[in-house]
Amino acid sequence: MNKAEFIKAFAEKANFTQKDAGIAFDAMAATIADTLKKGEKIQIAGFGTFEVKKRAAREGINPLTKQKVKIKACKVPSFKFGNSFKDMIN
């Protein structure tokens, strides 16, 4: 499912227009991004947790040249589903 298909399905379930569902989706994504940029965690009961994890600097190998390369430390967004959401799927 791509973004357009998701927005269409979301609009049908929530009884929104596709335009309103798109606006809501974009606002949600922007809010999550802004919160994570601040270094804060978002916990949504029954759904999951968004947070930023730190990835340490490490050494990798370029697969084409087989040369070792240094990979800088960075922050990566992470999401972990909650147990009740996992139970809905199983």
PDB file of N, CA, C and O in Angstrom:
ATOM      1  N   MET A   1       0.846  -1.172   0.000  1.00  0.00           N
ATOM      2  CA  MET A   1       0.000   0.000   0.000  1.00  0.00           C
ATOM      3  C   MET A   1       0.893   1.237   0.000  1.00  0.00           C
ATOM      4  O   MET A   1       1.796   1.356   0.829  1.00  0.00           O
ATOM      5  N   ASN A   2       0.645   2.140  -0.914  1.00  0.00           N
ATOM      6  CA  ASN A   2       1.422   3.380  -0.942  1.00  0.00           C
ATOM      7  C   ASN A   2       0.662   4.491  -0.202  1.00  0.00           C
ATOM      8  O   ASN A   2      -0.419   4.253   0.337  1.00  0.00           O
ATOM      9  N   LYS A   3       1.225   5.689  -0.181  1.00  0.00           N
ATOM     10  CA  LYS A   3       0.634   6.786   0.586  1.00  0.00           C
ATOM     11  C   LYS A   3      -0.767   7.132   0.093  1.00  0.00           C
ATOM     12  O   LYS A   3      -1.675   7.314   0.905  1.00  0.00           O
ATOM     13  N   ALA A   4      -0.956   7.224  -1.203  1.00  0.00           N
ATOM     14  CA  ALA A   4      -2.270   7.581  -1.757  1.00  0.00           C
ATOM     15  C   ALA A   4      -3.317   6.528  -1.406  1.00  0.00           C
ATOM     16  O   ALA A   4      -4.447   6.868  -1.056  1.00  0.00           O
ATOM     17  N   GLU A   5      -2.949   5.267  -1.499  1.00  0.00           N
ATOM     18  CA  GLU A   5      -3.875   4.186  -1.156  1.00  0.00           C
ATOM     19  C   GLU A   5      -4.205   4.209   0.339  1.00  0.00           C
ATOM     20  O   GLU A   5      -5.346   3.971   0.734  1.00  0.00           O
ATOM     21  N   PHE A   6      -3.203   4.497   1.157  1.00  0.00           N
ATOM     22  CA  PHE A   6      -3.415   4.585   2.597  1.00  0.00           C
ATOM     23  C   PHE A   6      -4.378   5.718   2.929  1.00  0.00           C
ATOM     24  O   PHE A   6      -5.300   5.543   3.726  1.00  0.00           O
ATOM     25  N   ILE A   7      -4.161   6.882   2.315  1.00  0.00           N
ATOM     26  CA  ILE A   7      -5.024   8.040   2.580  1.00  0.00           C
ATOM     27  C   ILE A   7      -6.455   7.750   2.145  1.00  0.00           C
ATOM     28  O   ILE A   7      -7.401   8.141   2.829  1.00  0.00           O
ATOM     29  N   LYS A   8      -6.618   7.078   1.029  1.00  0.00           N
ATOM     30  CA  LYS A   8      -7.963   6.724   0.556  1.00  0.00           C
ATOM     31  C   LYS A   8      -8.653   5.788   1.558  1.00  0.00           C
ATOM     32  O   LYS A   8      -9.816   6.004   1.901  1.00  0.00           O
ATOM     33  N   ALA A   9      -7.948   4.757   2.025  1.00  0.00           N
ATOM     34  CA  ALA A   9      -8.510   3.814   2.994  1.00  0.00           C
ATOM     35  C   ALA A   9      -8.804   4.512   4.321  1.00  0.00           C
ATOM     36  O   ALA A   9      -9.835   4.253   4.943  1.00  0.00           O
ATOM     37  N   PHE A  10      -7.910   5.389   4.753  1.00  0.00           N
ATOM     38  CA  PHE A  10      -8.094   6.140   5.999  1.00  0.00           C
ATOM     39  C   PHE A  10      -9.321   7.040   5.892  1.00  0.00           C
ATOM     40  O   PHE A  10     -10.117   7.124   6.828  1.00  0.00           O
ATOM     41  N   ALA A  11      -9.473   7.710   4.755  1.00  0.00           N
ATOM     42  CA  ALA A  11     -10.618   8.599   4.545  1.00  0.00           C
ATOM     43  C   ALA A  11     -11.931   7.822   4.613  1.00  0.00           C
ATOM     44  O   ALA A  11     -12.906   8.305   5.187  1.00  0.00           O
ATOM     45  N   GLU A  12     -11.962   6.632   4.036  1.00  0.00           N
ATOM     46  CA  GLU A  12     -13.178   5.813   4.068  1.00  0.00           C
ATOM     47  C   GLU A  12     -13.521   5.377   5.490  1.00  0.00           C
ATOM     48  O   GLU A  12     -14.683   5.440   5.891  1.00  0.00           O
ATOM     49  N   LYS A  13     -12.522   4.935   6.257  1.00  0.00           N
ATOM     50  CA  LYS A  13     -12.760   4.470   7.635  1.00  0.00           C
ATOM     51  C   LYS A  13     -13.188   5.614   8.554  1.00  0.00           C
ATOM     52  O   LYS A  13     -14.053   5.430   9.410  1.00  0.00           O
ATOM     53  N   ALA A  14     -12.590   6.791   8.380  1.00  0.00           N
ATOM     54  CA  ALA A  14     -12.851   7.925   9.264  1.00  0.00           C
ATOM     55  C   ALA A  14     -13.992   8.813   8.761  1.00  0.00           C
ATOM     56  O   ALA A  14     -14.362   9.787   9.417  1.00  0.00           O
ATOM     57  N   ASN A  15     -14.540   8.473   7.605  1.00  0.00           N
ATOM     58  CA  ASN A  15     -15.597   9.271   6.986  1.00  0.00           C
ATOM     59  C   ASN A  15     -15.117  10.702   6.725  1.00  0.00           C
ATOM     60  O   ASN A  15     -15.850  11.665   6.956  1.00  0.00           O
ATOM     61  N   PHE A  16     -13.877  10.827   6.242  1.00  0.00           N
ATOM     62  CA  PHE A  16     -13.276  12.101   5.850  1.00  0.00           C
ATOM     63  C   PHE A  16     -13.261  12.165   4.335  1.00  0.00           C
ATOM     64  O   PHE A  16     -13.428  11.154   3.653  1.00  0.00           O
ATOM     65  N   THR A  17     -13.057  13.378   3.815  1.00  0.00           N
ATOM     66  CA  THR A  17     -12.743  13.474   2.394  1.00  0.00           C
ATOM     67  C   THR A  17     -11.279  13.061   2.241  1.00  0.00           C
ATOM     68  O   THR A  17     -10.522  13.073   3.213  1.00  0.00           O
ATOM     69  N   GLN A  18     -10.885  12.699   1.030  1.00  0.00           N
ATOM     70  CA  GLN A  18      -9.479  12.320   0.823  1.00  0.00           C
ATOM     71  C   GLN A  18      -8.572  13.510   1.078  1.00  0.00           C
ATOM     72  O   GLN A  18      -7.447  13.344   1.551  1.00  0.00           O
ATOM     73  N   LYS A  19      -9.052  14.717   0.768  1.00  0.00           N
ATOM     74  CA  LYS A  19      -8.252  15.922   1.010  1.00  0.00           C
ATOM     75  C   LYS A  19      -8.007  16.093   2.512  1.00  0.00           C
ATOM     76  O   LYS A  19      -6.880  16.344   2.936  1.00  0.00           O
ATOM     77  N   ASP A  20      -9.072  15.956   3.313  1.00  0.00           N
ATOM     78  CA  ASP A  20      -8.929  16.105   4.762  1.00  0.00           C
ATOM     79  C   ASP A  20      -8.052  15.006   5.351  1.00  0.00           C
ATOM     80  O   ASP A  20      -7.249  15.261   6.248  1.00  0.00           O
ATOM     81  N   ALA A  21      -8.206  13.792   4.850  1.00  0.00           N
ATOM     82  CA  ALA A  21      -7.375  12.686   5.329  1.00  0.00           C
ATOM     83  C   ALA A  21      -5.907  12.939   4.990  1.00  0.00           C
ATOM     84  O   ALA A  21      -5.026  12.644   5.797  1.00  0.00           O
ATOM     85  N   GLY A  22      -5.638  13.481   3.806  1.00  0.00           N
ATOM     86  CA  GLY A  22      -4.269  13.811   3.414  1.00  0.00           C
ATOM     87  C   GLY A  22      -3.679  14.885   4.308  1.00  0.00           C
ATOM     88  O   GLY A  22      -2.515  14.806   4.701  1.00  0.00           O
ATOM     89  N   ILE A  23      -4.488  15.893   4.628  1.00  0.00           N
ATOM     90  CA  ILE A  23      -4.031  16.971   5.520  1.00  0.00           C
ATOM     91  C   ILE A  23      -3.729  16.402   6.908  1.00  0.00           C
ATOM     92  O   ILE A  23      -2.715  16.744   7.516  1.00  0.00           O
ATOM     93  N   ALA A  24      -4.614  15.529   7.406  1.00  0.00           N
ATOM     94  CA  ALA A  24      -4.414  14.921   8.724  1.00  0.00           C
ATOM     95  C   ALA A  24      -3.151  14.064   8.737  1.00  0.00           C
ATOM     96  O   ALA A  24      -2.376  14.109   9.693  1.00  0.00           O
ATOM     97  N   PHE A  25      -2.946  13.287   7.679  1.00  0.00           N
ATOM     98  CA  PHE A  25      -1.756  12.437   7.602  1.00  0.00           C
ATOM     99  C   PHE A  25      -0.489  13.278   7.586  1.00  0.00           C
ATOM    100  O   PHE A  25       0.457  12.991   8.319  1.00  0.00           O
ATOM    101  N   ASP A  26      -0.466  14.315   6.753  1.00  0.00           N
ATOM    102  CA  ASP A  26       0.719  15.181   6.672  1.00  0.00           C
ATOM    103  C   ASP A  26       0.994  15.877   8.010  1.00  0.00           C
ATOM    104  O   ASP A  26       2.147  16.030   8.412  1.00  0.00           O
ATOM    105  N   ALA A  27      -0.078  16.297   8.693  1.00  0.00           N
ATOM    106  CA  ALA A  27       0.086  16.950   9.999  1.00  0.00           C
ATOM    107  C   ALA A  27       0.643  15.962  11.019  1.00  0.00           C
ATOM    108  O   ALA A  27       1.503  16.316  11.826  1.00  0.00           O
ATOM    109  N   MET A  28       0.156  14.727  10.983  1.00  0.00           N
ATOM    110  CA  MET A  28       0.644  13.708  11.912  1.00  0.00           C
ATOM    111  C   MET A  28       2.133  13.434  11.666  1.00  0.00           C
ATOM    112  O   MET A  28       2.926  13.389  12.607  1.00  0.00           O
ATOM    113  N   ALA A  29       2.500  13.252  10.402  1.00  0.00           N
ATOM    114  CA  ALA A  29       3.896  12.963  10.064  1.00  0.00           C
ATOM    115  C   ALA A  29       4.803  14.125  10.479  1.00  0.00           C
ATOM    116  O   ALA A  29       5.895  13.903  11.002  1.00  0.00           O
ATOM    117  N   ALA A  30       4.353  15.363  10.248  1.00  0.00           N
ATOM    118  CA  ALA A  30       5.150  16.535  10.613  1.00  0.00           C
ATOM    119  C   ALA A  30       5.287  16.646  12.132  1.00  0.00           C
ATOM    120  O   ALA A  30       6.354  17.002  12.632  1.00  0.00           O
ATOM    121  N   THR A  31       4.230  16.348  12.858  1.00  0.00           N
ATOM    122  CA  THR A  31       4.269  16.409  14.315  1.00  0.00           C
ATOM    123  C   THR A  31       5.232  15.365  14.876  1.00  0.00           C
ATOM    124  O   THR A  31       5.995  15.646  15.800  1.00  0.00           O
ATOM    125  N   ILE A  32       5.189  14.168  14.313  1.00  0.00           N
ATOM    126  CA  ILE A  32       6.114  13.116  14.750  1.00  0.00           C
ATOM    127  C   ILE A  32       7.556  13.537  14.481  1.00  0.00           C
ATOM    128  O   ILE A  32       8.421  13.400  15.346  1.00  0.00           O
ATOM    129  N   ALA A  33       7.809  14.050  13.277  1.00  0.00           N
ATOM    130  CA  ALA A  33       9.165  14.472  12.919  1.00  0.00           C
ATOM    131  C   ALA A  33       9.653  15.598  13.828  1.00  0.00           C
ATOM    132  O   ALA A  33      10.789  15.561  14.302  1.00  0.00           O
ATOM    133  N   ASP A  34       8.808  16.593  14.074  1.00  0.00           N
ATOM    134  CA  ASP A  34       9.204  17.718  14.935  1.00  0.00           C
ATOM    135  C   ASP A  34       9.510  17.254  16.357  1.00  0.00           C
ATOM    136  O   ASP A  34      10.472  17.712  16.974  1.00  0.00           O
ATOM    137  N   THR A  35       8.690  16.348  16.869  1.00  0.00           N
ATOM    138  CA  THR A  35       8.895  15.840  18.228  1.00  0.00           C
ATOM    139  C   THR A  35      10.190  15.045  18.324  1.00  0.00           C
ATOM    140  O   THR A  35      10.941  15.190  19.289  1.00  0.00           O
ATOM    141  N   LEU A  36      10.454  14.206  17.326  1.00  0.00           N
ATOM    142  CA  LEU A  36      11.687  13.417  17.341  1.00  0.00           C
ATOM    143  C   LEU A  36      12.917  14.304  17.181  1.00  0.00           C
ATOM    144  O   LEU A  36      13.962  14.016  17.764  1.00  0.00           O
ATOM    145  N   LYS A  37      12.809  15.385  16.394  1.00  0.00           N
ATOM    146  CA  LYS A  37      13.936  16.311  16.243  1.00  0.00           C
ATOM    147  C   LYS A  37      14.309  16.945  17.572  1.00  0.00           C
ATOM    148  O   LYS A  37      15.477  17.248  17.813  1.00  0.00           O
ATOM    149  N   LYS A  38      13.314  17.147  18.440  1.00  0.00           N
ATOM    150  CA  LYS A  38      13.559  17.725  19.760  1.00  0.00           C
ATOM    151  C   LYS A  38      14.184  16.707  20.710  1.00  0.00           C
ATOM    152  O   LYS A  38      14.596  17.057  21.816  1.00  0.00           O
ATOM    153  N   GLY A  39      14.254  15.444  20.276  1.00  0.00           N
ATOM    154  CA  GLY A  39      14.826  14.400  21.118  1.00  0.00           C
ATOM    155  C   GLY A  39      13.811  13.761  22.050  1.00  0.00           C
ATOM    156  O   GLY A  39      14.180  13.015  22.957  1.00  0.00           O
ATOM    157  N   GLU A  40      12.526  14.051  21.830  1.00  0.00           N
ATOM    158  CA  GLU A  40      11.483  13.496  22.676  1.00  0.00           C
ATOM    159  C   GLU A  40      10.955  12.189  22.095  1.00  0.00           C
ATOM    160  O   GLU A  40      11.100  11.911  20.904  1.00  0.00           O
ATOM    161  N   LYS A  41      10.342  11.400  22.963  1.00  0.00           N
ATOM    162  CA  LYS A  41       9.769  10.121  22.568  1.00  0.00           C
ATOM    163  C   LYS A  41       8.246  10.278  22.511  1.00  0.00           C
ATOM    164  O   LYS A  41       7.671  11.042  23.287  1.00  0.00           O
ATOM    165  N   ILE A  42       7.588   9.553  21.588  1.00  0.00           N
ATOM    166  CA  ILE A  42       6.129   9.561  21.495  1.00  0.00           C
ATOM    167  C   ILE A  42       5.634   8.157  21.794  1.00  0.00           C
ATOM    168  O   ILE A  42       5.971   7.205  21.090  1.00  0.00           O
ATOM    169  N   GLN A  43       4.828   8.035  22.851  1.00  0.00           N
ATOM    170  CA  GLN A  43       4.243   6.749  23.207  1.00  0.00           C
ATOM    171  C   GLN A  43       2.734   6.843  23.025  1.00  0.00           C
ATOM    172  O   GLN A  43       2.074   7.671  23.652  1.00  0.00           O
ATOM    173  N   ILE A  44       2.192   5.983  22.158  1.00  0.00           N
ATOM    174  CA  ILE A  44       0.757   5.951  21.916  1.00  0.00           C
ATOM    175  C   ILE A  44       0.257   4.603  22.417  1.00  0.00           C
ATOM    176  O   ILE A  44       0.546   3.560  21.829  1.00  0.00           O
ATOM    177  N   ALA A  45      -0.503   4.640  23.519  1.00  0.00           N
ATOM    178  CA  ALA A  45      -0.987   3.406  24.133  1.00  0.00           C
ATOM    179  C   ALA A  45      -1.812   2.599  23.130  1.00  0.00           C
ATOM    180  O   ALA A  45      -2.670   3.144  22.436  1.00  0.00           O
ATOM    181  N   GLY A  46      -1.544   1.316  23.064  1.00  0.00           N
ATOM    182  CA  GLY A  46      -2.264   0.434  22.158  1.00  0.00           C
ATOM    183  C   GLY A  46      -1.742   0.448  20.739  1.00  0.00           C
ATOM    184  O   GLY A  46      -2.231  -0.300  19.893  1.00  0.00           O
ATOM    185  N   PHE A  47      -0.746   1.294  20.462  1.00  0.00           N
ATOM    186  CA  PHE A  47      -0.196   1.376  19.110  1.00  0.00           C
ATOM    187  C   PHE A  47       1.299   1.130  19.101  1.00  0.00           C
ATOM    188  O   PHE A  47       1.759   0.129  18.552  1.00  0.00           O
ATOM    189  N   GLY A  48       2.070   2.038  19.709  1.00  0.00           N
ATOM    190  CA  GLY A  48       3.516   1.842  19.734  1.00  0.00           C
ATOM    191  C   GLY A  48       4.268   3.079  20.173  1.00  0.00           C
ATOM    192  O   GLY A  48       3.684   4.043  20.669  1.00  0.00           O
ATOM    193  N   THR A  49       5.589   3.034  19.980  1.00  0.00           N
ATOM    194  CA  THR A  49       6.485   4.091  20.438  1.00  0.00           C
ATOM    195  C   THR A  49       7.415   4.535  19.317  1.00  0.00           C
ATOM    196  O   THR A  49       8.088   3.725  18.679  1.00  0.00           O
ATOM    197  N   PHE A  50       7.431   5.848  19.098  1.00  0.00           N
ATOM    198  CA  PHE A  50       8.386   6.459  18.177  1.00  0.00           C
ATOM    199  C   PHE A  50       9.507   7.044  19.020  1.00  0.00           C
ATOM    200  O   PHE A  50       9.246   7.695  20.032  1.00  0.00           O
ATOM    201  N   GLU A  51      10.759   6.820  18.614  1.00  0.00           N
ATOM    202  CA  GLU A  51      11.887   7.428  19.318  1.00  0.00           C
ATOM    203  C   GLU A  51      13.089   7.525  18.398  1.00  0.00           C
ATOM    204  O   GLU A  51      13.117   6.929  17.321  1.00  0.00           O
ATOM    205  N   VAL A  52      14.081   8.284  18.838  1.00  0.00           N
ATOM    206  CA  VAL A  52      15.327   8.428  18.095  1.00  0.00           C
ATOM    207  C   VAL A  52      16.380   7.581  18.788  1.00  0.00           C
ATOM    208  O   VAL A  52      16.567   7.674  20.002  1.00  0.00           O
ATOM    209  N   LYS A  53      17.056   6.769  18.021  1.00  0.00           N
ATOM    210  CA  LYS A  53      18.144   5.957  18.566  1.00  0.00           C
ATOM    211  C   LYS A  53      19.453   6.461  17.981  1.00  0.00           C
ATOM    212  O   LYS A  53      19.506   6.937  16.848  1.00  0.00           O
ATOM    213  N   LYS A  54      20.519   6.344  18.788  1.00  0.00           N
ATOM    214  CA  LYS A  54      21.840   6.757  18.325  1.00  0.00           C
ATOM    215  C   LYS A  54      22.576   5.548  17.781  1.00  0.00           C
ATOM    216  O   LYS A  54      22.657   4.506  18.431  1.00  0.00           O
ATOM    217  N   ARG A  55      23.101   5.700  16.604  1.00  0.00           N
ATOM    218  CA  ARG A  55      23.903   4.639  15.987  1.00  0.00           C
ATOM    219  C   ARG A  55      25.365   5.065  16.084  1.00  0.00           C
ATOM    220  O   ARG A  55      25.731   6.143  15.615  1.00  0.00           O
ATOM    221  N   ALA A  56      26.185   4.241  16.677  1.00  0.00           N
ATOM    222  CA  ALA A  56      27.597   4.561  16.895  1.00  0.00           C
ATOM    223  C   ALA A  56      28.377   4.563  15.577  1.00  0.00           C
ATOM    224  O   ALA A  56      27.973   3.940  14.595  1.00  0.00           O
ATOM    225  N   ALA A  57      29.492   5.272  15.580  1.00  0.00           N
ATOM    226  CA  ALA A  57      30.382   5.253  14.419  1.00  0.00           C
ATOM    227  C   ALA A  57      30.931   3.833  14.272  1.00  0.00           C
ATOM    228  O   ALA A  57      31.168   3.134  15.257  1.00  0.00           O
ATOM    229  N   ARG A  58      31.123   3.438  13.046  1.00  0.00           N
ATOM    230  CA  ARG A  58      31.616   2.078  12.810  1.00  0.00           C
ATOM    231  C   ARG A  58      32.378   2.032  11.497  1.00  0.00           C
ATOM    232  O   ARG A  58      32.423   2.999  10.737  1.00  0.00           O
ATOM    233  N   GLU A  59      32.964   0.889  11.265  1.00  0.00           N
ATOM    234  CA  GLU A  59      33.716   0.689  10.032  1.00  0.00           C
ATOM    235  C   GLU A  59      32.928  -0.263   9.139  1.00  0.00           C
ATOM    236  O   GLU A  59      32.466  -1.312   9.588  1.00  0.00           O
ATOM    237  N   GLY A  60      32.781   0.111   7.880  1.00  0.00           N
ATOM    238  CA  GLY A  60      32.077  -0.736   6.926  1.00  0.00           C
ATOM    239  C   GLY A  60      32.970  -1.060   5.750  1.00  0.00           C
ATOM    240  O   GLY A  60      34.120  -0.625   5.694  1.00  0.00           O
ATOM    241  N   ILE A  61      32.443  -1.823   4.813  1.00  0.00           N
ATOM    242  CA  ILE A  61      33.198  -2.203   3.622  1.00  0.00           C
ATOM    243  C   ILE A  61      32.394  -1.817   2.388  1.00  0.00           C
ATOM    244  O   ILE A  61      31.220  -2.168   2.267  1.00  0.00           O
ATOM    245  N   ASN A  62      33.032  -1.096   1.477  1.00  0.00           N
ATOM    246  CA  ASN A  62      32.399  -0.771   0.206  1.00  0.00           C
ATOM    247  C   ASN A  62      32.312  -2.060  -0.606  1.00  0.00           C
ATOM    248  O   ASN A  62      33.344  -2.659  -0.907  1.00  0.00           O
ATOM    249  N   PRO A  63      31.098  -2.507  -0.971  1.00  0.00           N
ATOM    250  CA  PRO A  63      30.964  -3.789  -1.659  1.00  0.00           C
ATOM    251  C   PRO A  63      31.580  -3.808  -3.065  1.00  0.00           C
ATOM    252  O   PRO A  63      31.933  -4.872  -3.573  1.00  0.00           O
ATOM    253  N   LEU A  64      31.706  -2.645  -3.682  1.00  0.00           N
ATOM    254  CA  LEU A  64      32.297  -2.613  -5.027  1.00  0.00           C
ATOM    255  C   LEU A  64      33.809  -2.693  -5.003  1.00  0.00           C
ATOM    256  O   LEU A  64      34.416  -3.441  -5.770  1.00  0.00           O
ATOM    257  N   THR A  65      34.422  -1.907  -4.103  1.00  0.00           N
ATOM    258  CA  THR A  65      35.885  -1.830  -4.085  1.00  0.00           C
ATOM    259  C   THR A  65      36.516  -2.684  -2.993  1.00  0.00           C
ATOM    260  O   THR A  65      37.730  -2.886  -2.989  1.00  0.00           O
ATOM    261  N   LYS A  66      35.702  -3.187  -2.068  1.00  0.00           N
ATOM    262  CA  LYS A  66      36.162  -3.985  -0.921  1.00  0.00           C
ATOM    263  C   LYS A  66      37.050  -3.186   0.029  1.00  0.00           C
ATOM    264  O   LYS A  66      37.735  -3.760   0.875  1.00  0.00           O
ATOM    265  N   GLN A  67      37.039  -1.860  -0.113  1.00  0.00           N
ATOM    266  CA  GLN A  67      37.831  -1.015   0.773  1.00  0.00           C
ATOM    267  C   GLN A  67      37.032  -0.717   2.048  1.00  0.00           C
ATOM    268  O   GLN A  67      35.804  -0.630   2.027  1.00  0.00           O
ATOM    269  N   LYS A  68      37.756  -0.567   3.143  1.00  0.00           N
ATOM    270  CA  LYS A  68      37.107  -0.213   4.395  1.00  0.00           C
ATOM    271  C   LYS A  68      36.781   1.271   4.382  1.00  0.00           C
ATOM    272  O   LYS A  68      37.579   2.088   3.921  1.00  0.00           O
ATOM    273  N   VAL A  69      35.605   1.615   4.891  1.00  0.00           N
ATOM    274  CA  VAL A  69      35.181   3.009   4.972  1.00  0.00           C
ATOM    275  C   VAL A  69      34.682   3.283   6.379  1.00  0.00           C
ATOM    276  O   VAL A  69      34.143   2.396   7.042  1.00  0.00           O
ATOM    277  N   LYS A  70      34.867   4.519   6.831  1.00  0.00           N
ATOM    278  CA  LYS A  70      34.382   4.912   8.143  1.00  0.00           C
ATOM    279  C   LYS A  70      32.961   5.453   7.983  1.00  0.00           C
ATOM    280  O   LYS A  70      32.696   6.303   7.132  1.00  0.00           O
ATOM    281  N   ILE A  71      32.070   4.949   8.807  1.00  0.00           N
ATOM    282  CA  ILE A  71      30.688   5.407   8.808  1.00  0.00           C
ATOM    283  C   ILE A  71      30.490   6.228  10.078  1.00  0.00           C
ATOM    284  O   ILE A  71      30.724   5.740  11.184  1.00  0.00           O
ATOM    285  N   LYS A  72      30.063   7.465   9.913  1.00  0.00           N
ATOM    286  CA  LYS A  72      29.920   8.380  11.040  1.00  0.00           C
ATOM    287  C   LYS A  72      28.758   7.971  11.944  1.00  0.00           C
ATOM    288  O   LYS A  72      27.819   7.300  11.515  1.00  0.00           O
ATOM    289  N   ALA A  73      28.846   8.385  13.180  1.00  0.00           N
ATOM    290  CA  ALA A  73      27.741   8.189  14.119  1.00  0.00           C
ATOM    291  C   ALA A  73      26.553   9.021  13.637  1.00  0.00           C
ATOM    292  O   ALA A  73      26.737  10.090  13.055  1.00  0.00           O
ATOM    293  N   CYS A  74      25.350   8.537  13.877  1.00  0.00           N
ATOM    294  CA  CYS A  74      24.162   9.272  13.448  1.00  0.00           C
ATOM    295  C   CYS A  74      22.974   8.909  14.328  1.00  0.00           C
ATOM    296  O   CYS A  74      23.034   7.979  15.133  1.00  0.00           O
ATOM    297  N   LYS A  75      21.908   9.653  14.158  1.00  0.00           N
ATOM    298  CA  LYS A  75      20.656   9.372  14.849  1.00  0.00           C
ATOM    299  C   LYS A  75      19.687   8.791  13.820  1.00  0.00           C
ATOM    300  O   LYS A  75      19.640   9.249  12.678  1.00  0.00           O
ATOM    301  N   VAL A  76      18.913   7.780  14.230  1.00  0.00           N
ATOM    302  CA  VAL A  76      17.943   7.171  13.313  1.00  0.00           C
ATOM    303  C   VAL A  76      16.584   7.084  14.006  1.00  0.00           C
ATOM    304  O   VAL A  76      16.506   6.749  15.188  1.00  0.00           O
ATOM    305  N   PRO A  77      15.509   7.390  13.263  1.00  0.00           N
ATOM    306  CA  PRO A  77      14.183   7.241  13.857  1.00  0.00           C
ATOM    307  C   PRO A  77      13.844   5.765  13.999  1.00  0.00           C
ATOM    308  O   PRO A  77      14.249   4.939  13.181  1.00  0.00           O
ATOM    309  N   SER A  78      13.098   5.448  15.046  1.00  0.00           N
ATOM    310  CA  SER A  78      12.757   4.060  15.322  1.00  0.00           C
ATOM    311  C   SER A  78      11.290   3.982  15.741  1.00  0.00           C
ATOM    312  O   SER A  78      10.765   4.906  16.363  1.00  0.00           O
ATOM    313  N   PHE A  79      10.640   2.883  15.399  1.00  0.00           N
ATOM    314  CA  PHE A  79       9.274   2.647  15.842  1.00  0.00           C
ATOM    315  C   PHE A  79       9.152   1.217  16.320  1.00  0.00           C
ATOM    316  O   PHE A  79       9.614   0.285  15.661  1.00  0.00           O
ATOM    317  N   LYS A  80       8.521   1.049  17.481  1.00  0.00           N
ATOM    318  CA  LYS A  80       8.291  -0.282  18.014  1.00  0.00           C
ATOM    319  C   LYS A  80       6.804  -0.417  18.316  1.00  0.00           C
ATOM    320  O   LYS A  80       6.242   0.365  19.083  1.00  0.00           O
ATOM    321  N   PHE A  81       6.169  -1.422  17.701  1.00  0.00           N
ATOM    322  CA  PHE A  81       4.753  -1.649  17.937  1.00  0.00           C
ATOM    323  C   PHE A  81       4.521  -2.121  19.358  1.00  0.00           C
ATOM    324  O   PHE A  81       5.348  -2.835  19.926  1.00  0.00           O
ATOM    325  N   GLY A  82       3.387  -1.719  19.937  1.00  0.00           N
ATOM    326  CA  GLY A  82       2.997  -2.162  21.262  1.00  0.00           C
ATOM    327  C   GLY A  82       2.428  -3.575  21.204  1.00  0.00           C
ATOM    328  O   GLY A  82       2.013  -4.048  20.146  1.00  0.00           O
ATOM    329  N   ASN A  83       2.416  -4.237  22.350  1.00  0.00           N
ATOM    330  CA  ASN A  83       1.944  -5.619  22.406  1.00  0.00           C
ATOM    331  C   ASN A  83       0.484  -5.769  21.991  1.00  0.00           C
ATOM    332  O   ASN A  83       0.135  -6.736  21.313  1.00  0.00           O
ATOM    333  N   SER A  84      -0.382  -4.821  22.390  1.00  0.00           N
ATOM    334  CA  SER A  84      -1.794  -4.947  22.028  1.00  0.00           C
ATOM    335  C   SER A  84      -1.993  -4.810  20.521  1.00  0.00           C
ATOM    336  O   SER A  84      -2.888  -5.441  19.959  1.00  0.00           O
ATOM    337  N   PHE A  85      -1.167  -3.992  19.858  1.00  0.00           N
ATOM    338  CA  PHE A  85      -1.260  -3.886  18.406  1.00  0.00           C
ATOM    339  C   PHE A  85      -0.762  -5.157  17.741  1.00  0.00           C
ATOM    340  O   PHE A  85      -1.343  -5.620  16.759  1.00  0.00           O
ATOM    341  N   LYS A  86       0.313  -5.720  18.277  1.00  0.00           N
ATOM    342  CA  LYS A  86       0.834  -6.990  17.749  1.00  0.00           C
ATOM    343  C   LYS A  86      -0.214  -8.080  17.887  1.00  0.00           C
ATOM    344  O   LYS A  86      -0.364  -8.921  17.000  1.00  0.00           O
ATOM    345  N   ASP A  87      -0.940  -8.068  18.999  1.00  0.00           N
ATOM    346  CA  ASP A  87      -1.976  -9.073  19.225  1.00  0.00           C
ATOM    347  C   ASP A  87      -3.111  -8.953  18.208  1.00  0.00           C
ATOM    348  O   ASP A  87      -3.700  -9.963  17.824  1.00  0.00           O
ATOM    349  N   MET A  88      -3.425  -7.736  17.767  1.00  0.00           N
ATOM    350  CA  MET A  88      -4.475  -7.541  16.755  1.00  0.00           C
ATOM    351  C   MET A  88      -4.101  -8.207  15.433  1.00  0.00           C
ATOM    352  O   MET A  88      -4.972  -8.693  14.711  1.00  0.00           O
ATOM    353  N   ILE A  89      -2.813  -8.229  15.118  1.00  0.00           N
ATOM    354  CA  ILE A  89      -2.338  -8.796  13.854  1.00  0.00           C
ATOM    355  C   ILE A  89      -2.337 -10.314  13.916  1.00  0.00           C
ATOM    356  O   ILE A  89      -2.647 -10.979  12.927  1.00  0.00           O
ATOM    357  N   ASN A  90      -1.993 -10.862  15.065  1.00  0.00           N
ATOM    358  CA  ASN A  90      -1.902 -12.315  15.220  1.00  0.00           C
ATOM    359  C   ASN A  90      -3.212 -12.841  15.608  1.00  0.00           C
ATOM    360  O   ASN A  90      -3.362 -14.048  15.792  1.00  0.00           O
TER     361      ASN A  90
END
